[in-house]
């Protein structure tokens, strides 16, 4: 399900509508139109390892929520 403005919550697990890694919402912008997310980037040289924690800001409407 795609997110709508005002429906994002800290702790939601989301990803870009076009695909990509699952991310956790860590903060929601003042008007509920953007979110900050964290995710782990896989280490392509070491199978099963992660190269580190990444973060980014995204428009809410560009994200979909993981179905539980």
Phi and psi in degrees as a GROMACS rama.xvg file:
@    title "Ramachandran Plot"
@    xaxis  label "Phi"
@    yaxis  label "Psi"
@TYPE xy
-73.6614  144.169  UNK-2
-74.5217  151.915  UNK-3
-118.684  156.038  UNK-4
-55.4026  130.573  UNK-5
89.0317  -6.00915  UNK-6
-104.234  0.624454  UNK-7
-83.536  141.991  UNK-8
-133.924  146.498  UNK-9
-57.4437  132.61  UNK-10
99.9705  -15.3775  UNK-11
-60.6621  143.361  UNK-12
-102.092  121.538  UNK-13
-136.537  166.037  UNK-14
-150.811  165.36  UNK-15
-62.0297  144.202  UNK-16
-55.3606  -35.9198  UNK-17
-78.9646  -0.741839  UNK-18
112.289  -176.484  UNK-19
118.794  -172.83  UNK-20
-73.1973  154.155  UNK-21
-73.0584  138.43  UNK-22
-129.611  155.566  UNK-23
-106.377  130.106  UNK-24
-71.2022  122.943  UNK-25
-108.691  -17.3698  UNK-26
-160.462  155.711  UNK-27
-119.776  133.12  UNK-28
-62.2785  163.176  UNK-29
-51.6305  -42.722  UNK-30
-95.1281  1.37649  UNK-31
75.4938  15.3162  UNK-32
-95.2991  -17.4639  UNK-33
-132.996  156.507  UNK-34
-134.177  153.49  UNK-35
-103.731  135.052  UNK-36
-127.066  157.673  UNK-37
-122.764  148.203  UNK-38
-156.445  161.934  UNK-39
-98.1719  132.688  UNK-40
-90.6918  126.213  UNK-41
-67.7271  144.467  UNK-42
-88.8234  107.348  UNK-43
-68.322  -18.894  UNK-44
-87.0203  -22.9927  UNK-45
-123.249  100.039  UNK-46
-54.0366  129.913  UNK-47
85.952  -5.79643  UNK-48
-99.1736  163.878  UNK-49
-120.813  141.031  UNK-50
-86.8973  -11.9023  UNK-51
149.999  169.562  UNK-52
-83.3965  130.606  UNK-53
-114.491  159.034  UNK-54
-143.902  160.077  UNK-55
-164.256  163.385  UNK-56
-111.602  134.964  UNK-57
-138.423  147.386  UNK-58
-64.9653  137.214  UNK-59
-54.628  -42.7452  UNK-60
-71.005  -5.83081  UNK-61
-91.8823  3.12824  UNK-62
-117.86  152.682  UNK-63
-120.615  149.313  UNK-64
-91.3606  139.361  UNK-65
-69.2807  130.187  UNK-66
-72.3753  136.171  UNK-67
